[in-house]
Amino acid sequence: MEYLAHVRHMNDMQEGKTLVLTIRDLNPGKHKYTARVARVQVSRTPEALAHWDKLWILSVVGLKDPQPWGMKIVEELGVTVPGKPYSDIYEVLAKL
């Protein structure tokens, strides 16, 4: 499986860390590009890249990390994020 996520700062991605991200499905089929919020564990170890899902990271301005991360979904949090419309999504995700 392959996914995409946007982060505010590339430094937010840290080896072995569990993060709350909005992930977008990149797999072919009717659910391609569907987004959902999940608590995920990320890693760049060879074991993670071989056995976990692939996660591509983009900055908020669209700069793509040239190498993928391994990602394992720890918990599905739904398709929406609680909060006010037009608020800072990254602040809301940090509170989950």
Secondary structure, DSSP 8 states (H G I E B T S, - for coil): -EEEEEES-GGG--TT-EEEEEEEE-SSSTTTT-EEEEEEEEE-SHHHHHHSEEEEEEETT--B-SS-EEEEEEEEEESS--S-TTS-HHHHHHH-
